[in-house]
Amino acid sequence: MVMPKCPVKKGASSDAKRLKQLEDENAKLKRLLADAMLDNVVLKDLLGKP
């Protein structure tokens, strides 16, 4: 029995590239948010706010 080949959607390569770009951007934004949150905690600590 021969299994039929799965059709490859046109633009799948560009979809994969776009997904990678979005994942990279998401990781960068998460790092920026973590840095900003850490700065916020440090500043609150310096000001003596709970």
PDB file of N, CA, C, O and CB in Angstrom:
ATOM      1  N   MET A   1       0.848  -1.184   0.000  1.00  0.00           N
ATOM      2  CA  MET A   1       0.000   0.000   0.000  1.00  0.00           C
ATOM      3  C   MET A   1       0.890   1.243   0.000  1.00  0.00           C
ATOM      4  O   MET A   1       1.788   1.375   0.831  1.00  0.00           O
ATOM      5  CB  MET A   1      -0.963   0.001   1.229  1.00  0.00           C
ATOM      6  N   VAL A   2       0.636   2.129  -0.918  1.00  0.00           N
ATOM      7  CA  VAL A   2       1.417   3.355  -1.040  1.00  0.00           C
ATOM      8  C   VAL A   2       0.646   4.495  -0.388  1.00  0.00           C
ATOM      9  O   VAL A   2      -0.530   4.716  -0.673  1.00  0.00           O
ATOM     10  CB  VAL A   2       1.730   3.677  -2.531  1.00  0.00           C
ATOM     11  N   MET A   3       1.335   5.212   0.493  1.00  0.00           N
ATOM     12  CA  MET A   3       0.698   6.345   1.168  1.00  0.00           C
ATOM     13  C   MET A   3       0.773   7.565   0.257  1.00  0.00           C
ATOM     14  O   MET A   3       1.830   7.855  -0.302  1.00  0.00           O
ATOM     15  CB  MET A   3       1.378   6.637   2.547  1.00  0.00           C
ATOM     16  N   PRO A   4      -0.313   8.266   0.107  1.00  0.00           N
ATOM     17  CA  PRO A   4      -0.277   9.471  -0.732  1.00  0.00           C
ATOM     18  C   PRO A   4       0.559  10.554  -0.059  1.00  0.00           C
ATOM     19  O   PRO A   4       0.598  10.674   1.165  1.00  0.00           O
ATOM     20  CB  PRO A   4      -1.712   9.994  -1.007  1.00  0.00           C
ATOM     21  N   LYS A   5       1.219  11.327  -0.896  1.00  0.00           N
ATOM     22  CA  LYS A   5       2.009  12.432  -0.364  1.00  0.00           C
ATOM     23  C   LYS A   5       1.075  13.529   0.123  1.00  0.00           C
ATOM     24  O   LYS A   5       0.036  13.804  -0.477  1.00  0.00           O
ATOM     25  CB  LYS A   5       2.987  12.981  -1.431  1.00  0.00           C
ATOM     26  N   CYS A   6       1.474  14.141   1.220  1.00  0.00           N
ATOM     27  CA  CYS A   6       0.695  15.266   1.732  1.00  0.00           C
ATOM     28  C   CYS A   6       0.961  16.470   0.843  1.00  0.00           C
ATOM     29  O   CYS A   6       2.114  16.771   0.532  1.00  0.00           O
ATOM     30  CB  CYS A   6       1.050  15.578   3.225  1.00  0.00           C
ATOM     31  N   PRO A   7      -0.068  17.143   0.443  1.00  0.00           N
ATOM     32  CA  PRO A   7       0.153  18.331  -0.387  1.00  0.00           C
ATOM     33  C   PRO A   7       0.840  19.429   0.431  1.00  0.00           C
ATOM     34  O   PRO A   7       0.505  19.667   1.592  1.00  0.00           O
ATOM     35  CB  PRO A   7      -1.189  18.850  -0.966  1.00  0.00           C
ATOM     36  N   VAL A   8       1.796  20.080  -0.198  1.00  0.00           N
ATOM     37  CA  VAL A   8       2.505  21.171   0.465  1.00  0.00           C
ATOM     38  C   VAL A   8       1.838  22.467   0.059  1.00  0.00           C
ATOM     39  O   VAL A   8       1.722  22.783  -1.125  1.00  0.00           O
ATOM     40  CB  VAL A   8       4.027  21.181   0.102  1.00  0.00           C
ATOM     41  N   LYS A   9       1.409  23.200   1.045  1.00  0.00           N
ATOM     42  CA  LYS A   9       0.729  24.463   0.783  1.00  0.00           C
ATOM     43  C   LYS A   9       1.730  25.481   0.236  1.00  0.00           C
ATOM     44  O   LYS A   9       2.837  25.620   0.755  1.00  0.00           O
ATOM     45  CB  LYS A   9       0.050  25.000   2.069  1.00  0.00           C
ATOM     46  N   LYS A  10       1.329  26.181  -0.808  1.00  0.00           N
ATOM     47  CA  LYS A  10       2.195  27.232  -1.329  1.00  0.00           C
ATOM     48  C   LYS A  10       2.365  28.294  -0.260  1.00  0.00           C
ATOM     49  O   LYS A  10       1.409  28.664   0.422  1.00  0.00           O
ATOM     50  CB  LYS A  10       1.619  27.846  -2.636  1.00  0.00           C
ATOM     51  N   GLY A  11       3.580  28.776  -0.120  1.00  0.00           N
ATOM     52  CA  GLY A  11       3.845  29.805   0.864  1.00  0.00           C
ATOM     53  C   GLY A  11       4.150  29.243   2.243  1.00  0.00           C
ATOM     54  O   GLY A  11       4.299  30.002   3.200  1.00  0.00           O
ATOM     55  N   ALA A  12       4.246  27.927   2.357  1.00  0.00           N
ATOM     56  CA  ALA A  12       4.533  27.320   3.657  1.00  0.00           C
ATOM     57  C   ALA A  12       5.898  27.768   4.157  1.00  0.00           C
ATOM     58  O   ALA A  12       6.097  27.955   5.357  1.00  0.00           O
ATOM     59  CB  ALA A  12       4.474  25.783   3.569  1.00  0.00           C
ATOM     60  N   SER A  13       6.834  27.939   3.235  1.00  0.00           N
ATOM     61  CA  SER A  13       8.164  28.390   3.616  1.00  0.00           C
ATOM     62  C   SER A  13       8.111  29.803   4.186  1.00  0.00           C
ATOM     63  O   SER A  13       8.744  30.093   5.201  1.00  0.00           O
ATOM     64  CB  SER A  13       9.112  28.335   2.416  1.00  0.00           C
ATOM     65  N   SER A  14       7.359  30.677   3.534  1.00  0.00           N
ATOM     66  CA  SER A  14       7.255  32.046   4.034  1.00  0.00           C
ATOM     67  C   SER A  14       6.465  32.083   5.337  1.00  0.00           C
ATOM     68  O   SER A  14       6.726  32.922   6.198  1.00  0.00           O
ATOM     69  CB  SER A  14       6.595  32.956   2.985  1.00  0.00           C
ATOM     70  N   ASP A  15       5.498  31.174   5.486  1.00  0.00           N
ATOM     71  CA  ASP A  15       4.762  31.083   6.747  1.00  0.00           C
ATOM     72  C   ASP A  15       5.700  30.678   7.876  1.00  0.00           C
ATOM     73  O   ASP A  15       5.625  31.224   8.977  1.00  0.00           O
ATOM     74  CB  ASP A  15       3.599  30.076   6.630  1.00  0.00           C
ATOM     75  N   ALA A  16       6.579  29.726   7.605  1.00  0.00           N
ATOM     76  CA  ALA A  16       7.527  29.265   8.620  1.00  0.00           C
ATOM     77  C   ALA A  16       8.488  30.387   8.992  1.00  0.00           C
ATOM     78  O   ALA A  16       8.818  30.564  10.165  1.00  0.00           O
ATOM     79  CB  ALA A  16       8.310  28.033   8.116  1.00  0.00           C
ATOM     80  N   LYS A  17       8.939  31.148   7.989  1.00  0.00           N
ATOM     81  CA  LYS A  17       9.837  32.277   8.258  1.00  0.00           C
ATOM     82  C   LYS A  17       9.135  33.334   9.096  1.00  0.00           C
ATOM     83  O   LYS A  17       9.717  33.880  10.032  1.00  0.00           O
ATOM     84  CB  LYS A  17      10.342  32.895   6.943  1.00  0.00           C
ATOM     85  N   ARG A  18       7.895  33.618   8.761  1.00  0.00           N
ATOM     86  CA  ARG A  18       7.121  34.624   9.508  1.00  0.00           C
ATOM     87  C   ARG A  18       6.894  34.163  10.941  1.00  0.00           C
ATOM     88  O   ARG A  18       6.978  34.959  11.877  1.00  0.00           O
ATOM     89  CB  ARG A  18       5.764  34.897   8.816  1.00  0.00           C
ATOM     90  N   LEU A  19       6.606  32.879  11.110  1.00  0.00           N
ATOM     91  CA  LEU A  19       6.421  32.333  12.453  1.00  0.00           C
ATOM     92  C   LEU A  19       7.699  32.493  13.266  1.00  0.00           C
ATOM     93  O   LEU A  19       7.647  32.886  14.432  1.00  0.00           O
ATOM     94  CB  LEU A  19       6.009  30.847  12.387  1.00  0.00           C
ATOM     95  N   LYS A  20       8.839  32.195  12.665  1.00  0.00           N
ATOM     96  CA  LYS A  20      10.130  32.341  13.347  1.00  0.00           C
ATOM     97  C   LYS A  20      10.360  33.795  13.731  1.00  0.00           C
ATOM     98  O   LYS A  20      10.823  34.073  14.838  1.00  0.00           O
ATOM     99  CB  LYS A  20      11.285  31.835  12.452  1.00  0.00           C
ATOM    100  N   GLN A  21      10.044  34.731  12.832  1.00  0.00           N
ATOM    101  CA  GLN A  21      10.206  36.153  13.132  1.00  0.00           C
ATOM    102  C   GLN A  21       9.329  36.559  14.311  1.00  0.00           C
ATOM    103  O   GLN A  21       9.772  37.281  15.204  1.00  0.00           O
ATOM    104  CB  GLN A  21       9.865  37.006  11.900  1.00  0.00           C
ATOM    105  N   LEU A  22       8.093  36.094  14.310  1.00  0.00           N
ATOM    106  CA  LEU A  22       7.177  36.435  15.394  1.00  0.00           C
ATOM    107  C   LEU A  22       7.624  35.824  16.720  1.00  0.00           C
ATOM    108  O   LEU A  22       7.501  36.454  17.771  1.00  0.00           O
ATOM    109  CB  LEU A  22       5.765  35.969  15.057  1.00  0.00           C
ATOM    110  N   GLU A  23       8.142  34.604  16.670  1.00  0.00           N
ATOM    111  CA  GLU A  23       8.641  33.975  17.892  1.00  0.00           C
ATOM    112  C   GLU A  23       9.846  34.733  18.431  1.00  0.00           C
ATOM    113  O   GLU A  23       9.966  34.924  19.641  1.00  0.00           O
ATOM    114  CB  GLU A  23       9.010  32.507  17.633  1.00  0.00           C
ATOM    115  N   ASP A  24      10.740  35.167  17.545  1.00  0.00           N
ATOM    116  CA  ASP A  24      11.910  35.941  17.962  1.00  0.00           C
ATOM    117  C   ASP A  24      11.490  37.278  18.568  1.00  0.00           C
ATOM    118  O   ASP A  24      12.008  37.695  19.604  1.00  0.00           O
ATOM    119  CB  ASP A  24      12.853  36.172  16.770  1.00  0.00           C
ATOM    120  N   GLU A  25      10.544  37.943  17.905  1.00  0.00           N
ATOM    121  CA  GLU A  25      10.060  39.225  18.415  1.00  0.00           C
ATOM    122  C   GLU A  25       9.382  39.040  19.773  1.00  0.00           C
ATOM    123  O   GLU A  25       9.561  39.859  20.674  1.00  0.00           O
ATOM    124  CB  GLU A  25       9.083  39.872  17.411  1.00  0.00           C
ATOM    125  N   ASN A  26       8.616  37.983  19.918  1.00  0.00           N
ATOM    126  CA  ASN A  26       7.937  37.698  21.176  1.00  0.00           C
ATOM    127  C   ASN A  26       8.955  37.486  22.296  1.00  0.00           C
ATOM    128  O   ASN A  26       8.772  38.003  23.399  1.00  0.00           O
ATOM    129  CB  ASN A  26       7.031  36.461  21.032  1.00  0.00           C
ATOM    130  N   ALA A  27      10.015  36.740  22.030  1.00  0.00           N
ATOM    131  CA  ALA A  27      11.056  36.500  23.030  1.00  0.00           C
ATOM    132  C   ALA A  27      11.733  37.811  23.422  1.00  0.00           C
ATOM    133  O   ALA A  27      12.008  38.046  24.599  1.00  0.00           O
ATOM    134  CB  ALA A  27      12.100  35.498  22.496  1.00  0.00           C
ATOM    135  N   LYS A  28      12.000  38.665  22.430  1.00  0.00           N
ATOM    136  CA  LYS A  28      12.631  39.957  22.705  1.00  0.00           C
ATOM    137  C   LYS A  28      11.723  40.823  23.578  1.00  0.00           C
ATOM    138  O   LYS A  28      12.188  41.447  24.531  1.00  0.00           O
ATOM    139  CB  LYS A  28      12.962  40.689  21.387  1.00  0.00           C
ATOM    140  N   LEU A  29      10.441  40.860  23.255  1.00  0.00           N
ATOM    141  CA  LEU A  29       9.497  41.657  24.034  1.00  0.00           C
ATOM    142  C   LEU A  29       9.353  41.127  25.457  1.00  0.00           C
ATOM    143  O   LEU A  29       9.207  41.904  26.401  1.00  0.00           O
ATOM    144  CB  LEU A  29       8.136  41.678  23.347  1.00  0.00           C
ATOM    145  N   LYS A  30       9.396  39.817  25.610  1.00  0.00           N
ATOM    146  CA  LYS A  30       9.328  39.229  26.951  1.00  0.00           C
ATOM    147  C   LYS A  30      10.544  39.632  27.781  1.00  0.00           C
ATOM    148  O   LYS A  30      10.418  39.924  28.970  1.00  0.00           O
ATOM    149  CB  LYS A  30       9.232  37.694  26.863  1.00  0.00           C
ATOM    150  N   ARG A  31      11.732  39.648  27.148  1.00  0.00           N
ATOM    151  CA  ARG A  31      12.942  40.082  27.861  1.00  0.00           C
ATOM    152  C   ARG A  31      12.837  41.546  28.258  1.00  0.00           C
ATOM    153  O   ARG A  31      13.193  41.917  29.377  1.00  0.00           O
ATOM    154  CB  ARG A  31      14.193  39.860  26.993  1.00  0.00           C
ATOM    155  N   LEU A  32      12.347  42.385  27.338  1.00  0.00           N
ATOM    156  CA  LEU A  32      12.187  43.804  27.643  1.00  0.00           C
ATOM    157  C   LEU A  32      11.205  44.015  28.789  1.00  0.00           C
ATOM    158  O   LEU A  32      11.438  44.851  29.661  1.00  0.00           O
ATOM    159  CB  LEU A  32      11.718  44.564  26.405  1.00  0.00           C
ATOM    160  N   LEU A  33      10.121  43.270  28.789  1.00  0.00           N
ATOM    161  CA  LEU A  33       9.139  43.374  29.862  1.00  0.00           C
ATOM    162  C   LEU A  33       9.746  42.941  31.188  1.00  0.00           C
ATOM    163  O   LEU A  33       9.541  43.602  32.206  1.00  0.00           O
ATOM    164  CB  LEU A  33       7.902  42.528  29.544  1.00  0.00           C
ATOM    165  N   ALA A  34      10.484  41.850  31.190  1.00  0.00           N
ATOM    166  CA  ALA A  34      11.122  41.371  32.417  1.00  0.00           C
ATOM    167  C   ALA A  34      12.098  42.414  32.951  1.00  0.00           C
ATOM    168  O   ALA A  34      12.147  42.651  34.158  1.00  0.00           O
ATOM    169  CB  ALA A  34      11.853  40.035  32.166  1.00  0.00           C
ATOM    170  N   ASP A  35      12.873  43.037  32.069  1.00  0.00           N
ATOM    171  CA  ASP A  35      13.806  44.089  32.490  1.00  0.00           C
ATOM    172  C   ASP A  35      13.062  45.274  33.085  1.00  0.00           C
ATOM    173  O   ASP A  35      13.470  45.808  34.117  1.00  0.00           O
ATOM    174  CB  ASP A  35      14.664  44.551  31.308  1.00  0.00           C
ATOM    175  N   ALA A  36      11.984  45.687  32.451  1.00  0.00           N
ATOM    176  CA  ALA A  36      11.204  46.823  32.941  1.00  0.00           C
ATOM    177  C   ALA A  36      10.579  46.503  34.297  1.00  0.00           C
ATOM    178  O   ALA A  36      10.547  47.356  35.185  1.00  0.00           O
ATOM    179  CB  ALA A  36      10.109  47.204  31.927  1.00  0.00           C
ATOM    180  N   MET A  37      10.086  45.286  34.457  1.00  0.00           N
ATOM    181  CA  MET A  37       9.488  44.892  35.731  1.00  0.00           C
ATOM    182  C   MET A  37      10.545  44.860  36.832  1.00  0.00           C
ATOM    183  O   MET A  37      10.275  45.262  37.964  1.00  0.00           O
ATOM    184  CB  MET A  37       8.805  43.517  35.606  1.00  0.00           C
ATOM    185  N   LEU A  38      11.734  44.389  36.509  1.00  0.00           N
ATOM    186  CA  LEU A  38      12.822  44.366  37.479  1.00  0.00           C
ATOM    187  C   LEU A  38      13.214  45.788  37.869  1.00  0.00           C
ATOM    188  O   LEU A  38      13.412  46.073  39.050  1.00  0.00           O
ATOM    189  CB  LEU A  38      14.036  43.611  36.912  1.00  0.00           C
ATOM    190  N   ASP A  39      13.327  46.679  36.892  1.00  0.00           N
ATOM    191  CA  ASP A  39      13.624  48.084  37.180  1.00  0.00           C
ATOM    192  C   ASP A  39      12.565  48.675  38.095  1.00  0.00           C
ATOM    193  O   ASP A  39      12.887  49.427  39.015  1.00  0.00           O
ATOM    194  CB  ASP A  39      13.714  48.899  35.880  1.00  0.00           C
ATOM    195  N   ASN A  40      11.314  48.343  37.851  1.00  0.00           N
ATOM    196  CA  ASN A  40      10.202  48.840  38.650  1.00  0.00           C
ATOM    197  C   ASN A  40      10.346  48.382  40.101  1.00  0.00           C
ATOM    198  O   ASN A  40      10.155  49.176  41.021  1.00  0.00           O
ATOM    199  CB  ASN A  40       8.860  48.362  38.065  1.00  0.00           C
ATOM    200  N   VAL A  41      10.677  47.123  40.309  1.00  0.00           N
ATOM    201  CA  VAL A  41      10.848  46.590  41.663  1.00  0.00           C
ATOM    202  C   VAL A  41      12.006  47.287  42.368  1.00  0.00           C
ATOM    203  O   VAL A  41      11.899  47.643  43.541  1.00  0.00           O
ATOM    204  CB  VAL A  41      11.087  45.066  41.621  1.00  0.00           C
ATOM    205  N   VAL A  42      13.106  47.481  41.658  1.00  0.00           N
ATOM    206  CA  VAL A  42      14.274  48.140  42.246  1.00  0.00           C
ATOM    207  C   VAL A  42      13.932  49.572  42.638  1.00  0.00           C
ATOM    208  O   VAL A  42      14.285  50.011  43.733  1.00  0.00           O
ATOM    209  CB  VAL A  42      15.462  48.126  41.261  1.00  0.00           C
ATOM    210  N   LEU A  43      13.255  50.299  41.767  1.00  0.00           N
ATOM    211  CA  LEU A  43      12.891  51.681  42.071  1.00  0.00           C
ATOM    212  C   LEU A  43      11.934  51.760  43.255  1.00  0.00           C
ATOM    213  O   LEU A  43      12.081  52.631  44.113  1.00  0.00           O
ATOM    214  CB  LEU A  43      12.261  52.342  40.850  1.00  0.00           C
ATOM    215  N   LYS A  44      10.969  50.869  43.307  1.00  0.00           N
ATOM    216  CA  LYS A  44      10.048  50.848  44.447  1.00  0.00           C
ATOM    217  C   LYS A  44      10.801  50.557  45.735  1.00  0.00           C
ATOM    218  O   LYS A  44      10.506  51.143  46.777  1.00  0.00           O
ATOM    219  CB  LYS A  44       8.940  49.801  44.233  1.00  0.00           C
ATOM    220  N   ASP A  45      11.774  49.653  45.666  1.00  0.00           N
ATOM    221  CA  ASP A  45      12.571  49.319  46.838  1.00  0.00           C
ATOM    222  C   ASP A  45      13.377  50.535  47.291  1.00  0.00           C
ATOM    223  O   ASP A  45      13.474  50.805  48.489  1.00  0.00           O
ATOM    224  CB  ASP A  45      13.508  48.132  46.537  1.00  0.00           C
ATOM    225  N   LEU A  46      13.949  51.263  46.346  1.00  0.00           N
ATOM    226  CA  LEU A  46      14.728  52.456  46.686  1.00  0.00           C
ATOM    227  C   LEU A  46      13.858  53.552  47.287  1.00  0.00           C
ATOM    228  O   LEU A  46      14.309  54.306  48.149  1.00  0.00           O
ATOM    229  CB  LEU A  46      15.440  52.986  45.452  1.00  0.00           C
ATOM    230  N   LEU A  47      12.616  53.640  46.834  1.00  0.00           N
ATOM    231  CA  LEU A  47      11.699  54.653  47.350  1.00  0.00           C
ATOM    232  C   LEU A  47      11.015  54.204  48.636  1.00  0.00           C
ATOM    233  O   LEU A  47      10.346  54.998  49.296  1.00  0.00           O
ATOM    234  CB  LEU A  47      10.653  54.990  46.304  1.00  0.00           C
ATOM    235  N   GLY A  48      11.179  52.951  48.986  1.00  0.00           N
ATOM    236  CA  GLY A  48      10.583  52.432  50.208  1.00  0.00           C
ATOM    237  C   GLY A  48       9.111  52.126  50.094  1.00  0.00           C
ATOM    238  O   GLY A  48       8.414  52.049  51.106  1.00  0.00           O
ATOM    239  N   LYS A  49       8.628  51.951  48.888  1.00  0.00           N
ATOM    240  CA  LYS A  49       7.211  51.618  48.695  1.00  0.00           C
ATOM    241  C   LYS A  49       7.043  50.103  48.708  1.00  0.00           C
ATOM    242  O   LYS A  49       7.896  49.376  48.199  1.00  0.00           O
ATOM    243  CB  LYS A  49       6.670  52.218  47.360  1.00  0.00           C
ATOM    244  N   PRO A  50       5.949  49.631  49.287  1.00  0.00           N
ATOM    245  CA  PRO A  50       5.714  48.180  49.325  1.00  0.00           C
ATOM    246  C   PRO A  50       5.350  47.604  47.977  1.00  0.00           C
ATOM    247  O   PRO A  50       5.125  46.400  47.860  1.00  0.00           O
ATOM    248  CB  PRO A  50       4.625  47.859  50.305  1.00  0.00           C
TER     249      PRO A  50
END
